[in-house]
């Protein structure tokens, strides 16, 4: 029989008492305090303008975050314990990856908002998150900077609309991680929709200067503009404040995208029209838009050129009919952005319907008693080679233009330009026909005709058959040999011709 070794028994009993089945808890003491729970919470969205200010806090941690003892602080005397607020949505104990939304009064123009885990608001160890808007230097900016969660001097610009909020991108700690958005999403994931920058812009959009004398102004910006104090100006002594204009349609409080249509009888067939914010008509800072038609060199052309909204020397060709308008294409500031249209659309969006191209060559001025000069004018809108055209006074009296003596101009006759030739066969009583071919008895070949001194010239009947002259009609003989007869550009009768004491061969006739 084995004998128990009593000397080993105390040791065996001690070993049994320390087996793996028993866990001994270590009691904390002052030298080994409990570990603090660190919450990962941040400001996610803030709306500080409008009817109700809202603050969204996001728990991006993996465990619930109890914010009952956390604080919001704007500065001395402006702080709030979160546990004492009633949530707008979510819970003050925020589940992981969830949101809490509370309402707290914020300044509309500026502020620095801190999130604190204690009410030690000057302690950089107590501040958890921070955001500053409107301007730098808020009361807790230095605390946030000391904590390394904001850069001193940085701030988010004030929102462009009270309906917008500022949102955090979830990535860092600073101004660059915040943006203004037009889509508020309190209680849900942020959505960045950047606001469109404010654009204040009003332009001249359509003009009828030859008939109805209408001017259309278009607000092509995105903010309402009060036009009542604006001015229209054609030059010295010709200006009109819009509040005094005759309004056809629209309102002077011109909303974005809308039109104001006014009339102004001072419009003429050759002018430069400026739109001004003030009556400083020589100031390139005051002019807002400009358009020039008929000819270059109008009174305010240089002001518009200095402002960079028109090129000196540019002008829109005169409209083909008085009912046509000139319209803006909405894109730039120059001649190429304007066009003539046959469809007026005052008060609505412009519609470009270009007039049909007009091939028109006419006899424009004649001196038959002295210099024997004939001026031919291209009053159409396409360039025409007239070298094979003919002049005809009757049987045996004809001249092809390529064989004529050219005083000025070219037989490659561009739109609006003049060719001046001389022909010694002219006399004090004649009928002069301009023909496209040498079929001189054809009413289809004759293009223009003028008869002076007496009726009944050889080609009068051809012109009458073509509908470009009335049989028996003629222009009286000039008073002096040096005088010419000049066409007024309007019709096909003797009444459209006038005696001119100061011939203007090579340029437009004086009306």
VOLO-553764 format. One record per residue (C-alpha): z, y, x; residue in one letter. Coordinates in steps of 0.1 Angstrom, whole numbers, plus 2048, in hexadecimal, padded with zeros to 3 digits. Layout:
ZYXA/...
This chain:
800800800X/7F582280CX/80F83C811X/80985F805X/80A878820X/821893811X/81A8AA82DX/7F68AE821X/7FE8B27FCX/8048D87FCX/7E38DD80DX/7D08C77F3X/7E08D97D6X/7D68FA7E4X/7B28EF7E9X/7B18E27C5X/7BC9047B8X/79D9157C8X/7828FF7BAX/76090D7AEX/76B90B78AX/78292978DX/77594E791X/78E96879EX/78798B793X/78C9A77ABX/79F9C479CX/7939E77A4X/7A8A007B6X/7A6A247C1X/794A1B7E1X/779A067CFX/76FA197AFX/757A0A795X/731A1079AX/723A2D785X/706A2476DX/6E7A39776X/6D1A42758X/6ACA4975DX/6A5A64743X/68DA82745X/680A9E730X/65FA92722X/653AAD709X/660AD0700X/655AE86E5X/665B0A6E8X/651B206D0X/64BB1D6ABX/662B1568EX/678AFB6A0X/67EAF66C5X/67DAD16CFX/687ABE6EEX/67CA9A6F5X/68FA8570EX/681A64719X/694A46726X/67DA37740X/698A1E74BX/69B9F9742X/6BD9FD730X/6CAA12714X/6D4A3571EX/6F3A4470DX/6EFA6A70DX/70EA736F9X/71EA83717X/6FFA93725X/6F8AB8722X/6DBAD171EX/6DFAF1731X/6CAB11733X/6E4B25746X/707B34743X/713B3371FX/6F3B21714X/6FBAFB714X/6FEADF6FBX/70DABC6FCX/6F3AA46F0X/70CA8E6DEX/713AAA6C6X/6EEAAE6BCX/6DEA9D69FX/6BEA8C6ABX/69DA9669CX/691A746A4X/69EA576B9X/6C2A506C3X/6DAA616DBX/6DFA3E6EAX/6BAA3B6F4X/6ACA186F6X/698A10715X/675A1F716X/67DA346F7X/680A596EDX/69BA706DFX/690A906CFX/6AAAAC6C8X/6A7AD06BDX/6B6AEB6D3X/6AFB106D3X/699B1B6F0X/68BB3D6FAX/666B426F0X/65CB53710X/670B4572DX/68BB2B736X/698B1174EX/6A6AF273CX/6BCADA74EX/6C7AB7743X/6EAAAF751X/700A8F751X/720AA5752X/728AC974AX/729AD276FX/70BAE976BX/70BAF778EX/70EAD479EX/6EDAC67ABX/6FCAA37A8X/700AA8783X/6DDAB477AX/6C5A98770X/6A5AAB767X/698ACE764X/67AAE2758X/672B0775AX/659B1B746X/64EB40742X/65BB4D763X/66FB42782X/693B4978AX/6A5B3A76CX/6CBB3476FX/6CAB10779X/6AAB1078EX/6BEB107AEX/6D3AF27A3X/6B3ADF79BX/6A4AE97BCX/6C3ADD7CFX/6C0ABC7BCX/69CAB87C7X/68EAB77A4X/67DAD97A2X/66EAF27BBX/67DB157BAX/664B2F7AEX/64FB17799X/64BB19774X/633B0D759X/61FB29748X/628B33725X/615B1F70BX/5F6B2E6FCX/600B266D8X/622B216C7X/614B006BAX/611AF16DDX/62BADF6F2X/62FAD8717X/62FAB3722X/63AAA0741X/621A88752X/63DA6F75BX/636A70781X/64AA8A795X/660AA8794X/64FACA792X/637AE2781X/619ACC78AX/627AB0775X/627AC6755X/60AAD173FX/606AE371EX/5F7ACE702X/5EAAD66E0X/5F4AB36D3X/61AAB16CEX/627A8D6CEX/64DA8F6CBX/65CA6C6CAX/63CA5C6D8X/628A5A6F8X/61BA7C704X/5F6A856FEX/5E6AA0714X/5CDAB6701X/5CAAD5715X/5C6AF6701X/5A5B08703X/5A9B28718X/5AAB48703X/588B58703X/584B7B6F5X/55EB806F1X/548B946D9X/523B976DEX/504BA66CEX/4F3B886BEX/4D6B946A9X/4C4BB56A4X/4A9BC268CX/4A0BE4699X/47EBE9688X/486BE3663X/4A9BDC656X/4BBBEC674X/4D5BD0674X/4EBBC7691X/4FFBA6691X/51EBA26A7X/52BB7F6AEX/54EB756B9X/545B596D1X/568B576DFX/586B446D1X/59DB616C6X/59BB7A6AAX/58FB9D6B6X/594BBE6A4X/572BCF6A7X/57BBEF694X/581C036B4X/562BF56C6X/542C0A6C9X/51DC066C9X/509C1D6E0X/4E4C246E5X/4E9C416FDX/4F7C646FEX/4FDC726DBX/4F4C506CCX/514C3C6C6X/526C2D6A8X/549C216A6X/549C00693X/564C0B67AX/54CC2666FX/52DC0F66CX/51DC0364CX/528BDE649X/50FBC663AX/525BA763EX/544B9A650X/564BAA65BX/56FBC1677X/58CBA967DX/573B9168BX/580B6D68DX/573B556A7X/551B4869EX/54AB63683X/531B7E680X/531BA3677X/511BB466CX/50DBD966BX/4EFBF1667X/4E7C0F67DX/4C9C25675X/4C7C32699X/4B7C116A5X/493C166B1X/477C016BFX/481C096E3X/4A7C0A6EBX/4C4BFB6FEX/4E2BF26E8X/505BF06F7X/524BE26E8X/544BF36F6X/569BED6F3X/56FC136F7X/55AC326F6X/558C3471CX/532C2F71AX/52BC3373FX/547C1A748X/53CBF7753X/560BEC74AX/55CBF7726X/53ABE871EX/53CBC570FX/518BBC708X/4F5BCB70AX/4D2BC46FFX/4B2BD8706X/490BD66F5X/46FBE86F4X/471BF7717X/488BF8736X/49DC16741X/4B2C1D722X/4D0C34726X/4EAC1872BX/4D5BFF73EX/4E7C0975FX/509C0574FX/500BE2743X/4F1BD9765X/511BE5777X/525BCF760X/510BB1768X/505BAB745X/4E0BB6747X/4C5BB9762X/4B7BDC767X/492BDD75EX/494BC0745X/48CBC5720X/481BB0702X/45DBB66F7X/45ABC96D7X/45ABB26B8X/439BA86A9X/442BB2686X/45EBC9679X/46FBAD666X/474B98685X/496B99698X/4A1B936BBX/4BCB796C0X/4D4B6E6DBX/4D5B4A6E6X/4FBB4B6EDX/4F8B41711X/4F5B5E72AX/4EFB83730X/4CBB8A735X/4A8B8D727X/4A3B67729X/4BFB63710X/4ADB776F4X/490B6E6DFX/47CB7B6C1X/480B676A1X/46EB68680X/48EB5C66EX/4A9B7666BX/4CCB66666X/4E4B83665X/507B7665EX/500B5366AX/4F5B3E688X/4D5B49698X/4B5B36691X/498B396AAX/476B38699X/45EB476B2X/441B5B6A3X/41FB4C6A9X/40DB566C9X/3F6B746C2X/3D6B786D5X/3CBB9B6CDX/3B5BB26E2X/3ADBD56D3X/39BBF56DCX/3B8C0D6E1X/3AAC2F6EEX/387C3E6F3X/37AC5D703X/356C5E6FAX/34CC82702X/35AC88726X/368C6B73BX/357C50726X/375C3A729X/37FC1D713X/3A2C0E713X/3A7BEB708X/3CBBDF6FFX/3D9BBC6FDX/3F1BC16E0X/3F6B9C6DCX/410B876EEX/3FAB70702X/3E6B79721X/3C0B7971CX/3A2B78733X/38AB92725X/371B91741X/358B8172AX/35EB9870DX/344BB2703X/342BD66F8X/326BDE6E0X/319BFF6D1X/2FABEF6C1X/2DABDE6CAX/2D2BE16EEX/2F4BF26F5X/30DBD9701X/322BD3720X/335BB472BX/357BBE739X/353BAA759X/336BC2761X/348BE2756X/355BFD76DX/37BBF876DX/390C1776FX/3B2C0576DX/3C0BE3763X/3B1BC1764X/39ABAB74FX/3B6B91752X/3C9BA5738X/3EDB9C734X/400BA2714X/408BC770EX/3F2BD372BX/3D2BE972CX/3B0BE773AX/39DC0873EX/377C08744X/35CC22743X/33AC20731X/321C3C732X/30FC31712X/32CC3F6FDX/321C5D6E8X/330C756CEX/326C5F6B1X/329C396B4X/339C196A9X/349C056C5X/34EBE06C1X/363BC86D7X/355BA56D6X/361B836E3X/33DB786E7X/31BB886E7X/314B7E6C3X/314BA36B9X/30AB9D695X/326B83690X/346B8D67DX/358B7168EX/34FB7D6B1X/35ABA26ABX/37FBA86B3X/382BCE6AFX/36EBEC6A5X/371C126A3X/358C2B696X/357C5069CX/342C6E695X/32FC5F677X/32DC40662X/312C26663X/311C1B687X/2FEBFB690X/31DBE468FX/330BF4673X/325BD865BX/330BBD673X/353BCD676X/355BD1650X/34CBAC64BX/367BA3663X/380BB8650X/389BCE66DX/377BEE661X/36EBFE640X/349C0663CX/343C2C63CX/364C3464EX/364C4766FX/37BC5B685X/372C80687X/363C8E6A8X/37DC9A6C0X/383CC06C4X/37DCC06E9X/369CA9700X/388CA1715X/39BC946F7X/39CC706EEX/3A0C5C6CEX/3BFC456CFX/3C9C276BAX/3ECC276A9X/3EFC016ACX/3F4BFB687X/3D4BF4673X/3AEBF4672X/3A2C15664X/399C3866FX/3BCC43663X/3CAC2E680X/3B8C4369AX/3C3C666A5X/3B5C816BBX/3C9C826DCX/3C8CA26F1X/3DAC9070DX/3C8C6F713X/3DEC53720X/3C6C3A72EX/3D8C1C73DX/3F9C2272AX/404C20706X/3F8C3B6EEX/40FC566E3X/417C526BEX/
